[in-house]
């Protein structure tokens, strides 16, 4: 039977490698300078992450979302069990030692589904916008923050202090492009954010992963980085190889008449004929013959067909 040359190269598993033991390296995240809120200790507005008993946290009565998808909450709860609550919620004090959720009610509900009793949270004093901004900016200047903590701090400044990226860059003394790159880290899957936070994956790796569209593929590549100790350049090469595979596959999606050619010519040469065509329509038809007699039979059939059509 005539053959089409596929040239599909290595598959996904060959490029990424097996990563079944990677999760053994992952531990739930922790937070710097975290304190536990108790009845005797109710701190003022703080840029640090505090651990607040779940029973002291009340939902936001102005929450625009009235219903929460149970399946999505269950998926988020599974992620929190594995990696911890990567992005703390934000609350404000409401009196009598209680706190009200400003943002993060979905994360709060999922955390409660895991049985988490102490919820990581930022405490915000909504009546003192300037002090909040100063506290967060001061926090960003610390040298011990990991990239995800920096990203979350930038996001807080933009959302809670109503800043644009340009204004934020001016506040923290960074270029706008640098700020934008940090904010993009929060678009990565929770697994990848976790690995950046605990130092298993670098920001350079993350920039390459952000160029990959599929979250599942981002996670698989993240596993490959950890297992194989891939450099940023090696990761770039793997991503290029992965995206080259579909292109080579598309080259083999031939119009129907090509298959008719293969079928008709293949009657005389069997498996000794192959066809390759590129996306621009250019290609090659290769015939391998075993004897002069084989070519003579083909020539006779061709000439007979030509005479019939004349």
Helices and strands as residue ranges (DSSP letters): E 3-4, H 12-16, G 22-25, E 35-36, E 46-53, G 54-56, E 57-58, H 70-83, E 89-95, E 98-103, H 105-113, E 118-123, H 129-140, H 147-160, H 165-172, H 176-184, G 185-187, H 190-197, H 203-209, H 215-228, H 232-251, H 256-269, E 273-277, E 283-287, H 292-309
